[in-house]
Amino acid sequence: MKVNVITLSACMLAMTANGRPASNDTITDRTHQLQEITVTENRRQHETTSTAPLHIIDREEMLTLGITDVADALHRIPGVTLRDYGGAGGMKTMSVRGFGAKHTGISYDGILLSDCQSGEIDLSRYSLDNVEQLSLTIGDNDDIFIPARNASTSALLNIQTIGMPSDDAKAHFTNQLKVGSFGYISPFLQYEQNLSEALALSIMGEYTYAENDYPYTLHDITENRTNSRMNSGHGEMNFLWNINTFNRLNGKVYYYDNDRQLPGVVHYNTTLSKETLHDQNFFGQLQYLAHNRTGWSLKWNAKFNWNGSIYKDPLIPNHNYDASYWQREWYTAAAILYTPSEQWSFDYSADYSYNNLNSSSVRTIDSHPYRHSVLQSATAKFHGNRLTVLGRLLYSLYLNDAKDGESARNMRRLSPSLSLSYRLLPEQNFFVRASYKNIFRSPTFNESYYFHYGNLDLLPESTDQYNVGLTVNLQSSAFNFQLTLDGYYNHVKDMIVAVPYNMFIWTCVNVGKVSVIGTDMTISATWHPREHHSLQLSGNYSYQQAENRTNDTSPYYGNQIAYIPRHSGSIALGWENPWISLSLHGSGISKRWSNNQHYEGSEIDGYWDAGLTAWHTFCWHRQHLEARFDLKNLFNEQYEIVHFYPMPGRSWQISLKYQL
């Protein structure tokens, strides 16, 4: 079928307004012959042709592969190291290919989340009930029409929420209830509707409560986790306004509240903890998209973000460690895309943000620091029949100051990157790729200002990442097979590490160097033996040799970096059928160390965690009822991801979702 590309561009911009990536080559007034393809095939093709490693998990795969939460999804992506403190309420942060969590950006519907205090995003805040797709890009994204800040990290995880209804003006409702082991209950409600031909609205809310009092075994003694309750709520409102064929505006209002207990370490049968943490997060964001027939497009983003956390520990005399922290961010960004031909596209993006932080505790941050950040990127992309090349220059400027006392130094840097993809055989989905990216990370407010820990003279961490890889995608009417294989080398210099002056005083210094050599592999296959039946196989494997290269005279030189396993992987086998669909899956990692010195007793055993999922969907006209049962940690293995924080053993979860 032939369609006018202006119409196609409007459709793609509508997808972008709902959090989906916009195409870079749909801004001309030519006509093209389009082949009919499914969404899954299009997603697979994007993964295959990408110039940098790209891993996508969509909503359908989350079901067929038995994925229950964001942490579970990240275990299915190679190269990802997760820190999980256990249970539904345990903090979860991710790092990629040996880079720390502060080097990984987390994007929520196209705009980066931020935490200027710690630099790490707690992924336990984001459930999968409102997520359409997770995608991880390692290096540069082939979609060049992005804010400069989205290109300023070594790896980017994009959380794409569910889009607006598109086919009618009726109100659509989704009701879901999850219940599970250890007092877990989570209701979810969503309303979405096209209010007119130009305006759509969606509102969602969820609540999660869990006691997290799961049993664990220590020195052959079985105990139950204590002081681990989670009590959280999350709500969002989204709108999409199709102003006309060439202009769209969408927005989001988000609020999160979690009043939880913090379990202590389990060590020598000492588990006493009374710590609590009350987290609150509010943000509002807007995105405006415009394009014309001459090949020009404009994207403008704006966001206000507020974070508050209240920490209490009644076991400390005089409540000396109790403190509240508040941080704010004002952010705006503009990107201009020019596509003079089908082969060439150019982007210029400029971002500005203002961050500040204050605290009620004189023991921590008392100088009221703030920062102005200016990021600019210039990107060029060539996309031919067999060759795709992408080059980018990113300029970063950080201006630091403090209302009370001294401030950290200002920082500026120019960071280049280059990536390419080449189809080896004409008309065959067999691609090789290579990429290089240089990036740097400015110190967080904790690293610069924290009492008896921070250092105002810190330099930024500088990273170089190299990648070579290949992808193969074979398709037929009944079979789909994809294989990816990547080898990489990463290097970090001026790494920020904390060193002790004595037992009570530490300071951050730039003495660290890390080298990482690794391999990532993924395989996926889908077979449709007959109508309404399909078998899916998905697996990944990672090898990471992440070594300390700071001082060759040190006894710790060459040690594997803390919490990074040499081997990790996962596998899942799913069977969809008209009766009860099933998925058997598992993930595991090898042994690792809880510190860079590899002290005696700091080795953490490896583990393999298996699970089973069963589900069925009942349909009546336009109504759908999905029933799902998950059995987690099938073999009741006792293991830790973070040392002295045991993970739950065997548990179950039942969910019922009704859609109208």
N, C-alpha and C positions, 0 to 999 in steps of 0.2 A: 504494500500500500504506500502511496505517496502522500506526505503531509507537509504543510508549510512549516518551516522550522521556527517561525515566530510563534506559532501555536504550541509547538513542542517546547520552546523556551519558557512560555508561560506555565506549562505544566511542570517543568523542572524547577522553576522558581517557587511554585506552590509547594513542591516537595521540600525545597530548602527551608521555606518558612515553617515547615513542620519538623525541622531538625534533620532532614535528609540532605546529603551533599549535592550541590548544584553541579551540573556539567559545565565544562569550560569551553565546549565547542558547539554550543547551541545558540549563538548570539548573532547569526547572520540571516540574510533573507533568501538563502538558497533552498532548494528542495532536495531531499535525499530519499533513496529507497531503503525502508526500514524492514528488517526481518522480525517476525513475531517470535518473541522469546519469553520465557518465564522469568519471574523475579529472581528465583534461585540461580538460574543460568546466568543472568546479568551480574549477580553478585559474585559468582564463581569466576566469570570472565574478568571482572575488576580485580579480583585477587591475583589472577594469572598474569595479567599485563602490567601490574604495578611495578614501578621502578625501585621501590623499597619494600621490605617485608610488610605485608598487610594481612591481618587475620580478622575475620568477621564471623560473629555468631548472631544469627537472627532469631526472631521469636519462635519460629517453627523448630529450629535446632535445639533451643532451650528445652522444649518439650520432648522431642524425640531422643535427645541425649541425656535426659534425666537431670538437667541442671536446675537447682533449687534456689540459688542466690548468686550474688555477684562474685563472691569468693570462689564458689564452685565453678562458675564460668571461667574465671581466670586460671584455674588449674588445668583447663583444656587448651590453653594457649602456650606454645613453647617459648622459653626464654624468660618467663615471668616467675619471680620469687615473691611469695606472699608471706606477710607476717600476720598471724591470726592468734589472738589471745583467748580464743575458745568461746563457744556458745553463740547464741543469737545476738547478744549485746557486746561481744568482744570486739575491740578495735581491730580493723583490718586495713593494712597498707600494702602497696605493691611496688616492686622495683623491677627493672627490665635489664637483662643481660649484664648484670654486675654493677650497673649504675644504681645509686641509692634512690629511695622513694622521692627525694626532692628533685630528681632529674626527670621524673615522669609527670607529664601534664594530664589532668583529668578534665575533659570538656563535657559540658552538659548542654545538649542541643546547640552545639557549635560555639559556645562561649566558655572560656576556661574558668574553672573553679580556682579559688585562691585561699591560702592561709599564710599570711605574712609572718605569723608568729613562729610556727614550726616548719612550714614549707611542705607539710604532708597532708594528704586528704584521707579522711577516714571513710573507707568504702562501705562500712556497715550501715551508713546513713541511707544508702540507695538500694531499694528493693527492685526485683525484676518485674513486679506486677505492673509497673507503668513504663516498662522499657520495651522498645521495639527491636533494638539492635545494639550490640556492643562491637566496637571495632578498635583494633590496636594497630597503629602505624609506628614502625621502628625506623626512624630517619625522617625523610621528607614525604609529605602527602602529595599524591598525584593531583589532587584537587588544589590548585594554586590559589583559588579565590577564597582565601581565609585570612583572618586577622594575623598580624605579625606575631602576637603573643602565642598563637597556636603553633607557630613554627619555632619557638624559642626553647623547646625541650628536646631531650634525646629521644623520647618516645611519647606518643600521645594516645590515651584511651578516650574514645568518644562514646558517651552514653546518649543514645538517641531515644527519646520518649515516643510514645504512641501518637501517631498523627491524627488529624481531624477527620471526621466523616466526609465523604466526597460524593455520595450517590443519591442522597435524598434530603428532605428537610425535616424528617422525623427526629424525635429525641431518642438517643441510644443510651442504654444503661448497662453497666457492668457491675455485678455484685459478686464478691468473692469472700469466702471464709476459709482460713487455714487454722488447723489445730494440730498439735504435735506433742512430743515428749517434753518433759521437764517444764510443764506449765505454759507451753507456747500457744498463743492465740493471736490471730491477725486478721481482722476484717478489712475489706477494701471496697470502696465505692467510687464509681466514675460515671459522670454525665457528660455527653457530648452531643452537639447539635449544630446544624447549619441554620442560623437565624434568618439568613437571606441568601441571595445568590452571591453576595460579596462578603458576608461576615459569618464566621464560625466561632464557637465557644466550647471549651471543655473545662470541667472542674473535677478534681479527684481528691480523695482523702483516704488515709490508711492509719491504722493504729496497731501497734505491736507490743505485746506484753509477754515476758518469759521470766520464770524463776531461775532458769539455768542451773538448777541444783543437781546436776548430773553426777553419777558416781564415777570414781576413778580409783586406780590401784597404785599404791606407793609402798615399796618395800613389803610386798605381799599383804598390805593392809588396805582394805577398801574404805574409802571415805566419800563424802558428798561435797561438791563445790558449794562454798558459802559466799555470802555478800556479792552475788552475781546477778541480781535482778535487773531486767531491762524494762523500761516503761516509756515508749516513744510514740510520737505522732508526726505525721507529715501530710501537708496539703499543697496543692498546686492549682492555679487557674491560668489557662492559656486562651489566647484569642488569635484569630487570623483574619485580616481585613484585606481583601482583594480590591484594591482601590480602582484599578483598571487593568487592561491587558499587560501593561508594562511596569506597574508599580504595586508592591505588596508590603504590608506591615504586619508583623506578628510580635507578640509579647508574652511574658510569663511572670507570674507572681508566685513565689515559693516560700514556704515556712516549714521549719523542722524543729522539734523539741524532744529532747531525750533526757529524762531524769533517771540516771542509772547508778547502780553500785559498782565499785571497782574491786574485783577479787584480787587477793594478794597472791604472792608466789607460794608454791607448794614445795617446801624444802625442809627435810628433816622433820616432817610431820608438823611444821609450823605453817598454819594457814590463816592466822588471825588478821583480819582486815575490816576496817569500818569506813574506808574511803568512799566518797560519793562524788559524782561529776554531773553537773546539769549543763548540757549543751543546748544552745539555741542558735538558729541560723535563719536569717531572712534575706532574700534578694529579689529584686525586680529587674527584668531585662527586656530590651526592645531590639528588634532587628528590622531594618528597612532595606528593601531590594528594589532596584530600578534598572531597566535596560532599554536599548533602542535598536533600531534596524541597522545602524552603522557599525555595530560590533562593540559598543561601549556598555559596560555594566557598573553599577555602584552598589556597594553593600555597606551599611552603617549600623554599628552596634553600640548600645549604651547599657550600663549596668550599675546598680548600687547594691553593695553587699555589706551585711552586718553580721558579725559573729560574737556571741557571748558565751563564756564558760565560767561556771562557779564550782570551785574545788574545795572540798572539806575533808579533814582528817581529824576526828575527835580524839584519836589515840595520841596525838602529839601534844605535849604540854602547852597550855595557853593558846592552843590553836595557831601556833606560829606559822604553819604552812598553809593555812586557809587563805584563799585568794580568789578574786574574780578578775577576769580578763575580758577586754572588749576591743575588737578590731573592726575597722571600717574601710571600705574601698569604694572609690568613684572611678569608673572606667568608661572609656569611649574609644571607638576604633572605626576607621574607614578604609575600605579597599576598593580600588578601581581596576577593573579587568578590561583588557582590549584584545579582541580576537580578529585580526585583519584577514585571516584566512582559515581554512580548515586545519592547516598544519601548525600555525603559530598562535600562541596566546601569551600575553604579558600581564603582570599584576604588580601594582604598587599598593602597599598597605602601611598604615601608620596608626599606632596605638598610644594612648596616654592613660596612666592610672595614678591615683594618689592613695596611699595606704598610711594608716596610723594605728597605734596600739597604746593602750594604757591599762594599768592594773591597780588593784587595791592593796597590793602587797609591797612593802618596802624591801622585801628580800629578793624580789625578782626584778621586774622592769620598772624603774622609777623615773626615767628620763623622758617619757612620752615621745618615743621616736616616731618619725614619719618619713615617707619616701615618695619622691616623684619619679615615675618611670616613663621613658619614651622609647618605643621600639619602632623601627622602620624596616621594611623588607622590600626588595625588588626581585621579581621572579620572571624567568623566561622559560617557556616550554615549547618544544617541537614534538609533534606527534605525526609520524609518517605511517606508511603501510606496515613497515617492519621495525622501525626504530623510533623510540621515544627517549628524549633527553630533557632533563629538568635541571636548571641552575638557579641558585638563590644567593643573595647577599643580605644578611641581617645585621642591622646596626642597633646596638643596645646602649642606653644611657640611663644610669641610676644615680639620682641626686638624693643623698641622705642628710637628714638633719634631726635635731631633737629640741624640744621646747625647754628642757631642763638638763643641763650638763652637756658633755661632749657627744659628738655624733660619729658614726662610722664614715669611712672615706667614700668619696664618689667613685663611680666606676663607669667605664665605657669600653666597648669592644665591637669589632667588625668580624662577623662569623660567616664563612662561606660554606656552601654545600653543593654537591653535584651528584646526580643519579641518572641512570639510563637503563633501558630495557630493550632487548632485541629479539625478534622472532627468528629462530634458527631456520625453520622450514616454511616456505610460503603456504598459506592456508592451513597450517597446523598450529595448534595451541601448545607450542613448545618454546618457552622463552628463557633467556638468561638475563640476569640483571647484575648491576654493580652500583655501589653508592658510597659516598663519603660525606660526612657531616661534622663540622666543628661547632661547638656550642659552649657557653659558659653559664655558670650558676652563681648568682650573687648570694652572699650569706643571708640567712634569715635573721629576724629580729632577735630570736633566742640566741643564735650564734654570735651576734654582735653585742647584745646588751644584758644578757642574763647574769644575775648576781653570782659572783665567784665561778663563772663559766664562760661568759661571752668575752669577745676580744674586738675592740674597735678597729684594729689595724689589719683585719683579715683581708686577703685577696680572694677574688672569685675562683671557684673551681673551673678548670678548663678541661674539656673532653674532646676526644677525637674518636669517631666510630667509622669503621670500614666494613663493608658487606659485599659478598658475592654469592649469587644463588641462581637457582633454576626452578621453573614451575612447568608442570605438564598437566594438561587438562584434556581428557578423552571423553567424548560424549556420543551417545546413540539414543535411539528412542526408548530403550529399556535400561540403559546403563550410563552412569556418570562416574568418572574416576579423576581424582586430582592428587598430585604429589608436589610438595615443595621441599627444597633442600637449600639451606643457607649456611655459609661459614662466615665468621666475623672475628674482627679484632677490635677491641676497645681499649682506650688508654685515658686515664684520669691523672692530671697533675695539679699541684697545689690543693690536693684533697684536704678538706677541713676535718680534723680529728680532735677529740678532746683528750688532753693529757693531764695527769694529776700533779699538783705541786705537793700536796699532802692528802690525807684521807678526806679532808673536808673542802679543799679548794682545787678546782679543775679550771682549765682554760682551753679555748679552742685555738689551734694553730694550723698554719699551712705547711704541713710536713709530709702529707700522705701522697703516695703514688700507687696506682692500681693498674694492672694489665689483665685483660680478660680475653681469652681465646675460647671460642665456642662453636657449636653446631646446633642448628634447629632443623627439625624435620617434621612435616605433617603429612598425613595421608587420609583421604576420605573417599568413600565409594558408596554409591546408591544403586540398587538393583530393583527393578519392578518386574517380578516374575509373572504377574498377572494383574488384572484390574483390581484396584483397592488394596493391593498388597505391595509392600516395599521393605527392603532390608537396607539398613544404613550401618556402615562401619566408619568410625572416626578415631584417629589416634595421633599422638604427637610424642616426640622425644627431644630432650635437650641435654647437651653436655656443656658445662661451664667450668673452665679453669680460670678462676678469678683470684689472682695472687697479689700479695703485698710486695711492692717493689720500691718501698720508701728508702731503705738503708741496707746496702748489701753486707754490712758488718753486723747487723742486728740478728739475734737468734730467731727472730720472727720473720725474717726475709723469706719470701717464697711461700708463706702460709696462705692457705685458702681463706678468703675474706669471710667474716662472720655471717652465718645464716644463709650462705649461698651453697647449695648442694652441687656436686659435680654431675649428678645424674637426676633427671626428673622426667616424668612422662604421664600419659593418661591414655585410656582406650575406652571406647563405648560401642556397643552393638545394639541397634534398635530394630524392632519389627513392628511395623504398622499394619493393621488388619481391621476388618469390619467388626471384630468382637472386642478383645481387650489388647491394646497395644502394649508392648513391653520394651524396656531398655535395661540392659545390664552394663554397668560402667564402673570404672575405677581410676584412681590417680595415686601417684606416690612419688617420693623423693628419697635419695640416698642420705647417708649420715652427713652431718655438718657440725659446725662449731658455733658456740654462742659468743665467742670473742675472737679477736684477731691474734691473740697470743697463744691460743690453743692450750690453756691451762688444764691441768689434770681435773677431770670431772666435768669439763665444759663441753664434751662431745654429746651430741644429740643423735639418737638412733634414727635410722630411716624408717619409713613406714609405707604401707599400701592400704588405701581406704577404698573399699568396694561398696556399691549401692545397687538397688533395684528399684525401678519405677514402672508402675502400671497405670494406664489411663484409658478413658473412653469418652467420646463426645456424643451426646444425644441431641438431635435436631428436630424441631417442630416449626415448620414454616420459617420465620425469621428469628426464632428463639433457639438458643444453644445452651446446653448444660454440660460442662466438662467436669468429670470426676477424676481425681488423681490420687494415687497412693505412692509415697516414697519411703523406702526402707534404707536408712543411712548407716554407714559403717557396718556392713552386713556381717562381718566376722568379729565384731566387737573388739577391734584392735585398740590397745592402749598406746597412745603416741602423743608427742608434743610438736608443735610448730615453733613456738617461742619457748625457750627453756624455762621449766618450772611452771608452765601454764598448760595443764593437761587439756586435751581435746575431748569432746563427748564420745562415749562408746556407742553401742547400737541404739538407734532411735528411729522414730517413725514420724511421718507427717501426712495428713489428709487435707486435701483442698477441694472445694466445690466452687465452681465459677459459673454464674448464670449471666448470659448476655441477651439483651433485647434490643 
